[in-house]
Amino acid sequence: MLIAALIGGQSVMAAESVGMVTILDGDAVLIRGLSKYALTEGTRVLANDLVETGRSTFLRVECADGAIVDLGPATRVQLNRPSSRQAGRAGLYLLAGWLKLSAGKLPAGTRGSIAAREFDTIEVGGEAVERAQSGAGAVFAENGALHVIDRRRGAATPVALASGDFLELRGRDAARVDREPPRDFVAALPRAFADRLPSRIALFRDREVAAKPTGTFTFAEVEAWIDAEPAIRRRFVREWVAKADDAAFHERLEAGLSRHPEWERILHPERFEQPPVDSTTPSPGGAPPH
């Protein structure tokens, strides 16, 4: 694998099963509906589950469509099958952190894709690594060609990457493509991304492990999702509406309402009520009632 060589040198809204956690080195949290869980190996993940990894965690999900999704440290994702689509975009969404998609075992004629705020990585048939940060992003076509859509520039023509190419986005600068990833990217890569790890899905087919419930979540734990791009954050208004009754959660929603205006209807329903019709007001051209 190219990464290994480089490092050597340096409520569910949908009940569809995405796959299973088959490797977890460190800690990771899953948010499903209004509940929070501690993930463990053997846990099945469902469509639209939110997962956040710890600062030194490596997590692998072996997906039902044959793809493999690896997550690095301090990573937030909305999990869906890499071959799935939502509103014309990838269902698998990287909010922040590191993600590696291995799509070589997808069904014939199928390609994987990953969505993010700044860019979408599409037509992945081999292995792709990407990193999403505030105002920046990077995609490494480790094995196989792919395309990247620069979402900062609207409906821009997708940028084609050949196998081994590296694309970087910073601020409002034009996307830069190089024939190999720079040293700082390679140095920051999660070490486990370089390993060719065998499939472990067969180990858990007969001993699925339930995630451990740890209560509900605080506003701080989901703030990044509530303030995400509109296409992502809108679903949380429906799914987490009950959280508006929590005083602390309500207060934080109110304080940042400009960043998530969809919540205004929940927090201030009176602003959206139609004024009552005054039956004593005469209709145009009519006589007042007696």
C-alpha positions in Angstrom: 0.0 0.0 0.0 1.2 3.5 -0.9 0.5 4.9 2.6 2.7 2.2 4.2 5.5 3.1 1.9 5.1 6.8 2.6 5.0 6.4 6.3 7.9 4.0 6.2 9.9 6.8 4.6 8.0 9.3 7.0 -34.1 7.2 16.6 -33.4 6.5 14.6 -34.2 8.3 11.4 -33.5 5.1 9.4 -33.1 1.5 10.8 -31.0 0.3 7.8 -27.9 -1.4 8.9 -24.7 0.2 7.7 -22.3 -2.4 9.0 -20.4 -3.4 12.1 -17.5 -2.1 14.2 -14.9 -4.7 13.8 -11.8 -2.8 15.2 -11.8 -0.3 18.0 -8.5 0.8 19.5 -9.5 3.6 22.0 -12.8 5.1 22.8 -15.7 6.2 20.6 -19.2 7.6 21.2 -22.3 6.9 19.1 -25.3 9.2 19.1 -28.6 7.7 17.9 -31.8 9.6 18.3 -31.7 11.2 21.8 -29.4 8.6 23.2 -25.6 8.3 23.6 -23.7 5.0 23.6 -20.2 3.8 24.2 -19.1 1.9 21.1 -17.4 -1.5 21.3 -16.2 -4.1 18.8 -19.1 -6.1 17.5 -21.6 -3.2 17.7 -23.9 -2.8 14.7 -24.2 0.8 13.3 -27.3 2.1 11.6 -27.9 4.6 8.9 -27.5 8.2 10.1 -25.7 7.3 13.4 -23.3 9.9 14.5 -19.9 8.7 15.7 -17.1 10.6 17.4 -13.7 9.0 18.1 -11.4 9.9 20.9 -8.1 11.8 20.6 -6.0 8.6 20.0 -8.6 6.3 18.6 -8.7 4.1 15.5 -12.1 2.6 14.5 -13.0 0.4 11.6 -16.6 -0.2 10.3 -17.0 -3.1 7.8 -20.0 -2.1 5.8 -22.9 -4.2 4.5 -22.2 -3.1 0.9 -18.6 -4.5 1.1 -16.8 -1.2 1.7 -14.6 -0.5 4.7 -14.5 2.8 6.6 -11.6 3.6 8.9 -11.8 6.6 11.2 -8.8 8.3 12.8 -8.5 10.3 16.0 -10.8 13.2 16.9 -13.1 12.4 14.0 -16.9 13.1 13.6 -18.9 11.3 11.0 -22.5 10.6 10.0 -22.4 7.0 9.0 -24.1 5.6 5.9 -23.1 3.0 3.4 -20.4 4.6 1.2 -22.5 3.6 -1.9 -25.6 5.3 -0.6 -26.9 8.7 -1.6 -28.9 11.4 0.2 -30.4 14.3 -1.7 -28.0 13.7 -4.6 -24.9 13.6 -2.4 -23.0 11.0 -0.5 -24.7 9.6 2.6 -21.4 9.1 4.4 -20.5 12.5 5.8 -17.2 13.6 7.3 -17.7 16.6 9.6 -14.2 16.7 11.0 -11.1 14.5 11.3 -9.6 11.6 9.3 -11.4 9.0 7.2 -10.1 6.2 4.9 -12.5 4.5 2.5 -11.6 1.2 1.0 -14.2 0.6 -1.8 -12.6 -2.2 -3.7 -15.2 -4.8 -2.6 -18.2 -2.8 -3.5 -20.5 -4.6 -6.0 -19.6 -4.3 -9.7 -20.5 -1.0 -11.2 -20.8 0.7 -7.8 -18.5 3.4 -6.5 -18.0 4.9 -3.0 -18.3 8.5 -2.0 -17.8 10.8 1.0 -19.4 14.2 1.6 -18.0 17.0 3.6 -18.7 20.7 4.1 -15.9 22.0 1.8 -15.7 19.1 -0.7 -17.2 15.8 -1.9 -15.0 12.8 -2.9 -16.8 10.7 -5.5 -16.3 7.8 -7.8 -14.0 6.0 -5.3 -13.3 2.5 -6.6 -10.1 1.8 -4.6 -8.7 3.5 -1.5 -9.1 7.2 -0.6 -8.0 9.1 2.5 -9.4 12.4 3.4 -9.0 15.0 6.2 -11.6 17.6 7.0 -10.8 20.7 9.1 -12.4 24.1 9.6 -11.8 25.9 6.3 -9.5 23.3 4.9 -9.5 19.8 3.5 -7.3 17.2 1.8 -7.9 14.1 -0.3 -5.3 11.4 -1.1 -6.1 9.0 -3.9 -4.0 6.2 -2.4 -5.1 3.5 -4.8 -7.2 4.2 -7.8 -8.6 7.2 -9.5 -11.4 9.4 -8.1 -13.0 12.8 -8.4 -13.3 15.7 -6.0 -16.1 18.4 -6.1 -15.0 21.7 -4.6 -18.2 22.8 -2.9 -16.7 26.2 -2.1 -17.1 27.0 -5.7 -20.7 25.9 -6.3 -21.2 23.6 -9.2 -17.6 23.6 -10.3 -16.4 20.8 -12.6 -15.1 17.9 -10.5 -11.3 17.6 -10.2 -10.0 14.3 -11.5 -7.3 12.6 -9.3 -5.2 9.8 -10.7 -3.9 7.1 -8.4 -1.4 8.6 -6.0 -2.5 12.2 -6.5 -3.1 14.5 -3.6 -5.6 17.5 -3.5 -5.6 20.2 -0.9 -8.1 23.0 -0.2 -7.2 26.0 2.0 -9.5 29.0 2.7 -10.7 30.4 -0.6 -7.6 29.4 -2.6 -8.1 27.3 -5.7 -7.7 23.6 -5.2 -4.1 22.4 -5.5 -3.2 19.0 -6.9 0.2 17.4 -6.5 1.6 14.0 -7.6 2.1 12.9 -4.1 1.1 14.0 -0.6 3.3 16.5 1.3 5.4 15.5 4.2 3.2 17.2 6.8 0.2 15.3 5.6 2.1 12.0 5.7 3.5 12.7 9.2 0.0 13.4 10.5 -1.6 10.3 9.0 -3.1 7.9 11.5 -0.6 5.0 11.7 -3.3 2.4 11.4 -4.2 3.7 8.0 -1.0 2.2 6.7 -1.7 -1.3 7.8 -3.3 -3.9 5.6 -5.7 -5.3 8.2 -7.7 -8.5 7.4 -11.5 -8.5 7.5 -12.8 -9.4 11.0 -16.6 -9.3 10.2 -16.9 -13.1 10.4 -15.8 -13.0 14.1 -18.9 -11.0 15.0 -21.7 -12.5 12.9 -22.8 -14.8 15.7 -22.0 -12.6 18.6 -23.2 -9.1 18.0 -22.5 -6.8 20.9 -24.9 -4.1 22.0 -23.5 -0.6 22.4 -23.5 0.5 26.1 -26.1 3.3 26.8 -24.5 6.2 28.6 -27.5 8.5 28.9 -28.3 11.5 26.7 -25.9 14.1 25.2 -25.1 17.7 26.1 -25.3 20.6 23.8 -21.5 20.8 23.7 -21.3 17.3 22.4 -23.5 17.9 19.4 -22.9 21.7 18.8 -20.8 21.0 15.7 -23.6 19.0 14.2 -26.3 21.6 15.1 -24.2 24.3 13.4 -23.2 22.1 10.4 -24.2 23.0 6.8 -28.0 23.3 6.3 -28.5 20.0 4.5 -27.0 18.1 7.5 -28.4 20.1 10.5 -32.0 20.3 9.4 -32.8 16.7 10.4 -31.7 17.4 14.0 -34.6 19.9 14.5 -37.0 17.0 14.1 -34.9 14.3 15.8 -33.9 16.4 18.8 -36.9 18.6 19.3 -37.4 17.2 22.8 -34.1 18.6 23.8 -35.5 22.1 23.5 -37.3 21.4 26.8 -34.0 21.0 28.6 -33.2 24.4 30.1 -29.4 24.3 29.5 -29.8 23.0 26.0 -32.5 25.5 25.2 -30.3 28.4 26.4 -27.4 27.3 24.2 -29.8 27.0 21.2 -31.1 30.5 21.8 -27.6 32.0 22.2 -26.5 30.6 18.8 -29.7 30.9 16.9 -28.1 32.8 14.0 -26.0 29.7 13.3 -29.0 27.3 13.3 -32.1 29.4 12.4 -34.2 26.3 11.8 -34.6 26.1 15.6 -36.5 29.4 15.8 -39.8 27.8 15.0 -39.3 25.4 17.9 -38.0 28.0 20.4 -40.5 30.8 19.4 -43.6 29.2 17.8 -45.5 32.4 18.6 -43.5 34.2 15.9 -45.0 31.8 13.3 -48.6 31.9 14.4 -51.2 33.6 12.1 -52.9 36.6 13.8 -56.6 35.9 14.5 -59.2 37.2 12.1 -61.1 40.1 13.7 -64.8 39.3 12.9 -65.7 42.9 13.7 -63.6 44.4 10.9 -65.9 45.1 7.9 -64.9 43.5 4.6 -63.9 45.9 1.8 -67.0 47.6 0.5 -69.3 46.0 3.0 -71.2 47.4 5.9 -70.1 47.0 9.5 -71.9 44.2 11.4 -74.8 45.2 13.6 
